[in-house]
């Protein structure tokens, strides 16, 4: 919460305390037999409401004790319950349902025990019981509404983030596609032109002939074109991941995530596409664990084809809050991982574990190493 929001919250709490206190003091002034002690009890019970955000249960206890003392001493009307009603509502609003109901019950017991007449007490007690029930219900409804608003805001932020990530991923993939096309077509063609021009220049000089100016210009221009094309390809490939899964694990640990890394098999250089996919899979799995698993432990296992298997196996397991009975809807991250793995002819499994938590298992064919 920002400083401005906190300031507004404190001002609202003070206004609530003042409003309830003013109304309670006014009502007490019209009750017969009200003394200075009763005014002090109402004022203190109302003033405690200013601290309901910081200590809702303590405020409820203070308001209940002071309010009950007031009704025992002065036998006031039902409106004397206003400070306790407000405290019950604020306690239920933050989830203390049992404490809120207990506070209301204590006040009602004190009110009934000191009532002047059986019929009158029964009517007033029934009225107050309805008020306290409404205070608890409205507090819970307000709590649920605030939780709904927070979830809606979180979903909106998540949707915006995933849209940005998807756009960046698509842009990166398009740049890489263009780089591959340029490399496969222009690089080959320009290399042939440069090679042929160089051979022609060499033969002309070998025969003692004057090298045509146009041929020298072609040779120089083709060499310059090759240098510029390499620079352009470096720019287009600038968004390729740099680093290793081990580096991702270290970054996750630095961010507070409990991660263990185990590597088996003969660790060796991988084909570029497999290496890039492995990096992205570990990155996305750790990101999801940090975002959704809560205070969980994560185990990352990378197997470089032990037992003669020609595949790279990546397992990322956490013991978080994921439940097999409620599998998550695949988002952009999981969809992107599956597309990368499928494009390489591999398989991907991503689902909650039977013992709790979430598991990501990817198998990528290694082919020939480079």
Buried (B, 14 or more C-beta within 10 A) or exposed (E): EEEEEEEEEBEEBBEBBBBBBEBBBEBBEEBEEBEEEBBEBBBBBBBBBBBBBEEBBBBBBBBBBBBBBBBEBBBBBBBBBBBBBBBBBBBBBBBBBEBBBBBBEBBBEBBBEBBEEEEEBEEBBEEBBEBBEEBBEBBBEBBEEEEEEEEEEEEEEEEEEBEEBBEEBEEBBEBBEBBEEBBEEBBEEBBEBBEBBBEBBEEBEEEEEEBEEEBBEBBEBBBEBBEEBEEBBEEBBEBBBEEBBBBBBBBBBEEEBBBEBEEEBEEEEBBEEBBBBBBBBBBBBBBBBBEBBEEBBBBBBBBBBEEEBEBBBBBBBBBBBBEEEEEBEEBBBBEBBBBBBEEBEBEBEBBBBEEBBBBBBBBBBBBEEE
